[in-house]
Amino acid sequence: MPELAVIISSTLGWPLLHDLATQGAVAGVAVPAAPPAETDELAAQAAALGLPVVRLSRPGLAAALEAWMTPLAPQAVLVLTFPWRVPARVLALPPLGFLNVHFAPLPGYRGPEPLFWLLRNGETSGAVTLHRMEADFDTGPVLLTEPVPLGPTDTHGLHRGQLAGRAVAVGRRLLAALRGAAPPLQPQPQAAGGRYWPRATLADVCVRWDEPAEAIHRLVRASNPWNRGALATLRGQPLRLLGVTPVPATVQAPPGTVVRATAAEGLLVACGAGQVLRLDILALDEGYFTGAQLVALGVQAGEVLGQLDPPATA
């Protein structure tokens, strides 16, 4: 009998779900009713594997989960991203509880979108973490941690793909333990000092030219591709930075100033502490451009790139 029921709301978890399904480990799949674009695709893919699929809504979630799990009788419910809090009384229904696959290290990177913050903060490693769920988000004892290196040029999209692939190994280790082919997993309490990171806001993805070049580089990597880049302005129009490179030079110019604009070098811009950043890949409303292409379109040395000022929240 299949060991797991699976809740999934993001394609990030699809490689793991697909792998478990091919091993006959999945009794059924549940997806949230929204957002429809991604969850419709996941539901269709799961149904194509012959898995029964149900839709979950936030109102009445506890009763819906209980009705879904009862006939499936799984050993555990595996959660591959889910936007809503699972009621505490439901977490205790399966014999082994609800097991969450969190795509970041715990307890340091709790929250719904840790990938952005891992990159923004300059971490050198992420992780796929399997933990038993408790009433609070991303708490509960850890069963497995699979480190995933973060390279100095990795983007949000690249790291996301690496996490999705590495989660398959975590799922196989879990399944081996459930089937007696490996020792049972031993839960370990999360260390003290955990931090919850909220979803990035508009202010979080806006370039501040007075930051050091490497800090802006990290922001651009963290924003590519999910936000279509970090946000600035060119001649008052929105400008998105998707690829930049810190240049080993210093200049005496106000931050945001284009200090060089040539066909060979592209666009070099002054940053904090007199550091320099080369703008490699950019997006305007008209399309995607290299720095050299913008030079050919008339962007000149001496122009000053602006900063977006998000409206203050009440």
C-alpha positions in Angstrom: 0.0 0.0 0.0 1.4 3.5 -0.8 3.1 5.1 2.2 2.5 8.7 1.4 -0.2 11.3 0.6 1.3 14.4 -0.9 0.3 18.1 -0.8 1.9 20.2 -3.4 1.5 23.8 -4.5 4.6 24.6 -6.5 6.5 23.1 -9.5 9.5 23.2 -7.2 8.3 19.9 -5.7 7.3 18.2 -8.9 10.5 16.2 -9.5 10.2 14.7 -6.1 6.5 13.9 -6.5 7.2 12.3 -9.9 10.0 10.2 -8.5 7.9 9.0 -5.5 5.0 8.2 -7.8 7.1 6.0 -10.1 8.0 4.0 -7.0 4.4 3.4 -6.1 4.8 5.5 -2.9 2.0 8.0 -3.4 -1.6 7.2 -2.5 -3.1 10.5 -3.5 -2.3 14.2 -4.2 -3.9 17.4 -2.9 -3.4 20.9 -4.4 -4.7 24.2 -3.2 -7.4 25.7 -5.3 -5.3 28.9 -5.9 -3.3 30.2 -7.6 -4.9 28.4 -10.5 -2.2 28.7 -13.1 0.4 26.6 -11.3 -1.9 24.4 -9.4 -3.9 23.5 -12.5 -0.7 22.3 -14.1 0.3 20.3 -11.1 -3.1 18.7 -10.8 -3.1 17.7 -14.5 0.4 16.2 -14.3 -0.5 14.2 -11.2 -3.6 12.9 -12.8 -1.6 11.9 -15.9 0.4 9.6 -13.6 -2.8 8.0 -12.5 -2.9 9.6 -9.1 -6.2 10.7 -7.5 -6.2 14.5 -7.0 -8.3 16.7 -4.8 -8.5 20.5 -4.5 -8.2 22.2 -1.1 -9.7 25.5 -0.1 -8.7 27.6 2.9 -12.3 27.7 4.4 -13.0 24.3 5.9 -9.4 23.1 5.4 -9.3 20.9 8.5 -12.4 18.9 7.5 -11.3 18.7 3.9 -7.9 17.3 4.9 -9.4 14.7 7.2 -11.9 13.6 4.6 -9.1 13.3 2.0 -6.7 11.4 4.3 -9.1 8.9 5.9 -9.6 6.6 2.9 -6.0 6.9 1.8 -4.6 5.9 5.2 -1.0 7.1 4.6 1.8 6.6 7.0 2.6 10.3 6.6 1.5 13.3 4.6 4.4 14.8 2.6 4.1 18.6 2.0 5.9 20.1 -0.9 5.1 23.8 -0.3 1.7 24.9 0.9 0.5 28.4 1.5 -1.8 27.8 4.5 -1.3 26.7 8.1 -2.4 23.2 8.7 -4.6 23.0 11.8 -2.8 21.4 14.8 -5.4 18.6 15.3 -4.9 17.5 11.7 -1.2 17.2 11.9 -1.5 14.3 14.4 -3.8 12.2 12.3 -1.3 10.2 10.2 0.8 7.8 12.2 4.0 9.6 11.3 2.4 13.1 11.0 2.9 15.7 8.4 6.4 15.9 6.9 7.4 19.2 5.2 10.1 19.5 2.6 11.5 23.0 3.2 13.8 24.3 0.5 16.3 26.1 2.7 18.3 25.4 5.9 16.4 25.3 9.2 16.1 27.1 11.6 18.0 30.0 10.0 15.8 30.4 6.9 12.2 29.8 7.9 9.5 31.5 5.7 7.7 31.2 2.4 10.4 32.5 0.1 13.8 31.8 1.6 15.7 31.4 -1.7 15.6 35.2 -2.3 17.1 35.9 1.2 19.8 33.2 0.9 21.1 34.8 -2.2 20.6 38.4 -1.0 22.5 37.6 2.2 25.5 36.1 0.4 25.1 32.6 1.8 27.4 29.9 0.2 25.0 27.0 0.8 21.3 26.3 0.8 19.6 23.0 1.7 16.6 20.7 1.3 15.3 20.1 4.8 12.8 17.5 5.8 11.1 18.2 9.1 8.0 17.1 11.0 5.4 19.9 11.0 4.1 21.6 14.1 1.5 24.3 14.5 4.0 27.2 13.7 5.4 27.6 10.3 8.7 25.7 9.6 9.2 24.5 13.2 9.3 20.9 14.3 12.1 18.4 14.5 14.4 17.9 11.5 14.6 14.4 10.0 17.0 15.1 7.1 19.1 17.9 5.8 20.7 17.8 2.3 23.1 20.7 1.7 23.0 22.4 -1.7 26.0 24.6 -2.5 25.4 28.2 -3.7 27.9 29.3 -6.3 29.1 32.9 -6.5 27.2 33.4 -9.8 24.1 31.3 -9.1 20.8 33.0 -9.6 17.4 32.4 -7.9 16.4 30.2 -10.9 19.6 28.1 -11.0 19.5 27.4 -7.2 15.8 26.6 -7.4 16.5 24.0 -10.1 19.3 22.5 -8.0 17.1 22.3 -4.9 14.3 20.6 -6.9 16.8 18.0 -8.1 18.4 17.4 -4.7 14.9 16.9 -3.1 14.6 13.7 -5.0 17.5 12.2 -3.0 15.8 13.3 0.2 12.6 11.6 -0.9 14.4 8.4 -1.6 16.1 8.4 1.8 12.7 8.9 3.4 11.1 6.1 1.4 13.9 3.7 2.2 13.4 4.4 5.9 9.6 3.9 5.6 10.1 0.6 3.7 12.7 -0.8 6.1 15.5 -0.7 3.6 17.4 1.9 5.8 17.3 2.7 9.5 14.4 4.8 10.7 15.0 8.6 10.5 15.7 10.1 13.9 14.1 13.5 14.5 16.4 16.2 15.9 15.1 19.4 17.6 15.8 22.5 15.7 18.6 24.6 17.1 17.8 27.8 19.0 17.9 31.2 17.2 15.8 30.5 14.2 14.6 33.3 12.0 11.5 33.7 9.9 12.0 35.6 6.6 8.9 37.1 5.0 8.2 37.4 1.3 10.3 40.0 -0.4 8.5 43.3 -0.9 8.9 45.9 -3.6 11.4 47.8 -1.5 13.5 44.7 -1.1 14.1 44.3 -4.8 14.9 47.9 -5.6 18.6 48.8 -6.3 20.2 51.2 -3.9 23.2 52.5 -5.9 25.0 53.6 -2.7 25.4 49.9 -1.7 28.7 48.1 -2.5 28.9 46.5 -6.0 28.8 43.0 -4.5 25.7 43.7 -2.5 23.9 44.8 -5.7 25.3 41.8 -7.5 23.7 39.6 -4.9 20.4 41.4 -5.2 20.3 41.0 -8.9 21.1 37.2 -8.7 18.3 36.9 -6.0 15.8 38.6 -8.3 16.5 36.6 -11.5 14.2 35.3 -12.9 11.3 35.4 -10.4 11.0 39.2 -10.3 12.5 39.7 -13.8 15.4 41.3 -12.1 16.2 44.0 -9.6 14.6 47.4 -10.1 16.0 50.8 -11.0 15.3 53.6 -13.5 16.8 54.9 -16.7 15.7 58.4 -17.7 12.7 58.0 -15.4 11.6 54.7 -16.9 11.7 51.3 -15.1 14.9 49.4 -15.6 15.4 45.8 -14.5 18.8 44.4 -13.9 19.2 40.7 -14.6 22.9 40.2 -14.9 25.7 42.4 -13.5 29.4 41.9 -12.7 31.5 43.8 -10.0 34.5 45.4 -11.7 37.9 45.6 -9.7 38.2 49.4 -10.0 37.2 52.5 -8.0 36.0 55.8 -9.3 35.1 59.3 -7.9 31.5 59.7 -9.0 28.1 59.8 -7.4 26.5 56.4 -7.0 24.4 55.5 -10.0 26.5 57.5 -12.5 27.4 55.8 -15.7 31.2 56.2 -15.7 31.9 54.5 -18.9 29.7 53.7 -21.9 31.5 51.9 -24.8 30.8 49.2 -27.3 33.7 47.1 -25.8 32.9 47.5 -22.1 29.2 48.2 -22.2 27.9 50.2 -19.2 30.0 50.7 -16.1 28.2 52.4 -13.2 29.5 53.8 -9.9 28.2 52.2 -6.7 28.8 52.8 -3.0 32.4 53.4 -1.8 33.4 54.3 -5.3 33.1 50.7 -6.5 32.1 49.9 -10.1 29.5 47.5 -11.5 29.2 46.4 -15.1 25.6 46.1 -16.3 25.5 42.9 -18.5 21.8 42.1 -19.0 18.9 44.6 -18.6 15.2 44.8 -19.4 13.2 47.8 -20.4 9.6 47.9 -21.5 10.9 47.5 -25.1 12.7 44.3 -24.4 16.0 42.7 -23.1 19.3 44.3 -23.9 23.0 44.0 -23.1 24.9 47.0 -21.8 26.6 47.4 -25.1 23.2 47.5 -26.9 22.1 50.3 -24.7 25.2 52.2 -25.5 24.4 51.8 -29.2 21.0 53.1 -28.4 22.4 56.3 -27.0 23.0 55.8 -23.2 26.1 57.9 -22.4 28.7 58.3 -19.7 27.6 60.9 -17.2 23.9 59.8 -17.1 22.6 58.9 -13.7 20.5 55.8 -13.1 17.8 56.4 -10.6 16.2 54.5 -7.8 12.6 53.5 -7.4 10.9 54.8 -4.3 8.1 52.4 -3.3 5.1 54.0 -1.6 5.3 53.9 2.2 2.9 51.4 3.8 0.6 52.5 6.6 
